[in-house]
Amino acid sequence: MKALVINGPNLNMLGIREPGIYGSDNYDRLVQICQEAGAAQGFDEVEVFQSNHEGSIVDKIQEAYGKVDGIVINPAAYTHTSVAILDALKAVAIPAVEVHISAVETREDFRQVSHARLACFATITGEGLQGYAHALELLKERLEK
């Protein structure tokens, strides 16, 4: 089984960007958590991808068609604005889990809208970087059904 973890804009700035909200661990630690959690769940491979560009994220989702079994996605700021990412997720119909490091439901009003969520079978929020491990666990459970 292969999983793809997609991260949107500014997640490459983890550890620098608002550590009070996103923590002090850097992006390399996020990648390590994903790879370790994926291995623990029995995934043969976990690819971790990050882009600050919406079109690159759409391209990556489309390229995943027929190549990966599941997607974990943190669209970051695109969560609230990107119908293109939603449409790409719907087009490939790969089981997907949405994840957010912070508890977006307790933050600004605009963060309450998630387009990507409409194409995901689960959403994880507010668990910090460990939310990715939780998302991979849920993905594995879904794929075993």
C-alpha positions in Angstrom: 0.0 0.0 0.0 1.1 3.5 -0.8 0.0 6.7 0.9 0.5 10.3 -0.3 0.7 13.1 2.2 0.1 16.5 0.7 0.8 19.8 2.5 -0.2 23.2 1.3 1.2 26.7 1.6 3.5 27.8 4.4 3.8 24.4 6.0 7.4 24.4 4.9 7.8 27.2 7.5 6.9 25.0 10.4 9.0 25.8 13.5 9.3 29.4 12.3 5.7 30.3 11.6 3.5 31.1 14.6 5.0 28.5 16.9 2.3 29.2 19.5 -0.2 27.8 17.0 1.8 25.3 14.9 4.5 24.2 17.4 8.2 24.4 17.3 8.9 21.2 15.3 10.1 21.9 11.7 8.9 20.4 8.4 11.6 17.7 8.5 10.0 16.4 11.7 6.6 16.4 10.1 8.0 14.2 7.2 9.7 11.9 9.8 6.4 11.5 11.7 4.5 10.6 8.5 7.1 8.1 7.4 7.4 6.4 10.8 3.6 6.3 11.3 3.1 5.0 7.8 5.6 2.2 8.3 3.9 1.4 11.7 0.6 1.1 9.9 2.0 -1.2 7.2 2.3 1.2 4.3 5.0 0.2 1.9 5.6 3.8 1.1 4.6 7.2 2.3 5.4 10.1 0.0 5.3 13.5 1.6 4.8 16.5 -0.8 4.6 20.2 0.0 3.8 23.1 -2.3 2.9 26.8 -1.9 1.2 26.7 -5.3 -2.4 25.5 -5.8 -1.8 24.2 -9.3 1.1 22.0 -8.1 -1.2 20.5 -5.5 -3.9 19.8 -8.1 -1.2 18.3 -10.4 0.0 16.0 -7.6 -3.5 14.8 -6.8 -4.1 14.0 -10.4 -0.8 12.2 -10.7 -1.8 10.0 -7.8 -4.6 8.4 -9.7 -3.9 4.7 -10.1 -0.6 5.1 -8.2 -1.6 5.5 -4.5 -4.1 3.9 -2.3 -4.9 6.9 0.0 -4.2 10.5 0.5 -3.7 12.6 3.7 -4.1 16.3 2.9 -3.5 19.5 4.7 -4.5 22.1 2.1 -3.5 24.8 4.7 -4.8 28.2 3.5 -6.3 26.6 0.3 -8.7 24.7 2.6 -10.8 27.7 2.7 -10.6 28.9 -0.9 -9.8 26.1 -3.3 -12.5 24.5 -5.3 -9.8 23.3 -7.6 -8.3 21.1 -4.9 -11.8 19.8 -4.0 -12.5 19.0 -7.7 -9.2 17.2 -8.1 -9.8 15.0 -5.0 -13.3 14.2 -6.3 -12.0 13.4 -9.7 -9.5 10.8 -8.6 -11.8 9.4 -5.9 -8.9 8.2 -3.8 -9.8 7.8 -0.1 -8.6 10.9 1.6 -8.3 12.3 5.2 -8.1 16.0 5.8 -5.7 17.1 8.6 -4.9 20.4 10.3 -2.3 21.0 12.9 -4.3 23.5 14.8 -7.9 23.3 16.0 -9.3 25.3 13.1 -12.8 25.1 14.5 -11.7 27.4 17.4 -10.0 30.0 15.2 -11.1 32.8 12.9 -14.5 32.5 11.2 -13.0 32.1 7.7 -11.2 29.0 8.8 -14.6 27.3 9.5 -15.0 26.7 5.7 -13.3 23.7 4.2 -13.8 22.9 0.6 -11.5 19.9 0.7 -13.5 18.3 3.5 -16.3 17.6 1.0 -14.1 15.0 -0.6 -12.6 13.5 2.5 -14.0 10.7 4.7 -12.5 12.1 7.9 -11.0 15.3 9.3 -8.4 15.5 12.1 -7.8 18.9 13.8 -5.9 20.2 16.7 -3.6 17.2 17.3 -0.4 19.0 16.2 1.9 17.0 14.0 0.7 13.8 15.6 -2.6 14.4 13.7 -0.8 13.1 10.6 -0.1 9.8 12.4 -3.8 9.6 13.4 -4.8 10.4 9.8 -2.6 7.6 8.5 -4.2 5.2 11.0 -7.7 6.2 9.9 -6.6 5.8 6.2 -5.2 2.3 6.9 -8.5 1.3 8.6 -10.5 2.6 5.7 -8.3 0.7 3.1 -8.7 -2.6 5.0 -12.5 -2.5 4.7 
